[in-house]
Structure formats: C-alpha cells, structure tokens
Amino acid sequence: MPMRIRILCFFISVLSLTGCATVQDKIALEDRISKLEQTRNKSEQNVDNLKVELQKIGSTWDSKDQDFSGQYASLRAETNKLMEEVQILNGRIEELEFAIGQVNSAKGEQTAKLNDLKIENQKAVDRITELEKYIGLGGSSPQKSDRFPGKFPPVKDKDSEDTEPENGLYIQAKKDLDEGDFESSREGFQKFISLFPQSENADNAQFWIGETYYREAWYEKAILEFEAVKKKYPKGNKIPSALLKQGMSFQQLKEDANARLILEELINRFPKSSEADIAKKILQNL
C-alpha cells in the first residue's frame, strides 16, 4: 500500500476516535450538571423546608413565651390577693381575740358580783333566823324560815337583764354576716344602732354595716359607711379597721391616690396597730 494511503487512513482513524470522545464527554458533563442541578434543587428545597420549620418553632416559642408571661402575671396577682386575704384574716383574728378577752373579763366580773350577792343573801338569811329565834318565832335552835329557803333562786343582775335584747340583736346580726346573709345582717345592725345608740357596741355595728357592703363589692357604699364610723365614733376602737377597709375600698375602685391618703392616715394615727402593718404592705403594691 502506498505510503500516502496509509497516512490518510491513520488520520481518519484518529479523527473518528476524537469525535467519539468529545460526544461522550459532553454527555457525561451534561449528566453531571443535571445531577448537580438536582442536588442543588433538593438542597434548596431542604433549606426552604428548614426555614418553614424554623418559623413554626419560632411561632411556637413566641406563643409559649406569651403563655408563660401571662401565667406568671396571673400567679403574681393571685399571690398578692392571697397575701391580702391572709392579712385581713390576721386582723380579724386579733379582733376576735380582743372581743373574747372582753367577754371573758365581763363574765368574770358578773360571776364575782353574783357570788357577792349570794354571800350577802346568806348573811341576811342567817340574821333573820337569829332574829326569829330571839323573838320566839323559832325553836330551841335556829331554824330557817319558810319564807327564806336555804337555796335561793339564781339572782339576775338588772344590767344583764337590760342587755339581753341588745346582745341578742347584735349576735344575730353578726351571725347573719358570717353566714353571708348580708342584707339581713345590715338590717340587724341598723336596727341595733337605732334602738341602742349609746351601746358600747354601736361603733362595731356601724363598722359591720360597711363590711356587708364591702363583701358585696359595693365599694362606694362601703366607703360611706366606714366614714360614718370615723365621724360618729371618733374615739371608738373600730377607727383603725374602718380606715383600713376604706383604703382597701378605694384600691378596689382603682383610686390609688385616695387609697394611699387613707392608708397613710391610718399608719400615722395608729402606727402600732395590726391594721397599720397591713396598710404598709398594701402601700408597697400601689
């Protein structure tokens, strides 16, 4: 074969091989690019999905954070309310202890008076018996007269008899208050003040009238009734309690400035009272 023909065949073979390699490389490159694009698309989709999840998580966290803040505020308010109720109960316990002490003291005095009367009565009986013996009405030995038996009926103190209706009316009105029958309690205390205006419990009755309105959340009325305690009974033992409840009534009406004035007056006038201690704690939250 001539040399020229051999060279020509060689170049044709080389060109054929080169053309095939170029097409295969192009196909492989396009396939690679396609796969990369698919991978990129998947990655972008994953990123979008992650963004959506992050937004959901963020929204959920914000919601939980708001819920937590709301729960915290609610618990704080409830705690303050319970503290106020405990303070009020402590004040009432002290009032009851004082009242019980007065009752026991009065009871002791009445018992002593009754015993003294019994002794005096027995002395009178003995004296009458001696007189009967002296004038010959009795026997050889002193005899007890039928008109004066050895055992005398219980002696009732006149003051005690006079105060029975008074005490009964007061006790019933207070019982109605404790049982939540505020209207009946209010009517009872008003009647008590009308019938016994000079009673030592008149200022207490006036205070409890204000308390009935306070427990019914009728704070405007309560303020007026507590003011009546201050004006009608300026030297009564219910002034500190009336000032405290008046201040608390203003607080319930969101009139913090007025509440502060009343509570500060209480602290200044009765600094050592239990009501003043309660007022100080309330002022800290105003």
Sequence and secondary structure as in RCSB ss.txt:
>XXXX:A:sequence
MPMRIRILCFFISVLSLTGCATVQDKIALEDRISKLEQTRNKSEQNVDNLKVELQKIGSTWDSKDQDFSGQYASL
RAETNKLMEEVQILNGRIEELEFAIGQVNSAKGEQTAKLNDLKIENQKAVDRITELEKYIGLGGSSPQKSDRFPG
KFPPVKDKDSEDTEPENGLYIQAKKDLDEGDFESSREGFQKFISLFPQSENADNAQFWIGETYYREAWYEKAILE
FEAVKKKYPKGNKIPSALLKQGMSFQQLKEDANARLILEELINRFPKSSEADIAKKILQNL
>XXXX:A:secstr
  HHHHHHHHHHHHHHHHHHHHHHHHHHHHHHHHHHHHHHHHHHHHHHHHHHHHHHHHHHHHHHHHHHHHHHHHH
HHHHHHHHHHHHHHHHHHHHHHHHHHHHHHHHHHHHHHHHHHHHHHHHHHHHHHHHHHHTTSS SS    TTS S
S      HHHHHHHHHHHHHHHHHHHHHTT HHHHHHHHHHHHHH TT TTHHHHHHHHHHHHHHTT HHHHHHH
HHHHHHH TTSTTHHHHHHHHHHHHHHTT HHHHHHHHHHHHHH TTSHHHHHHHHHHHT 
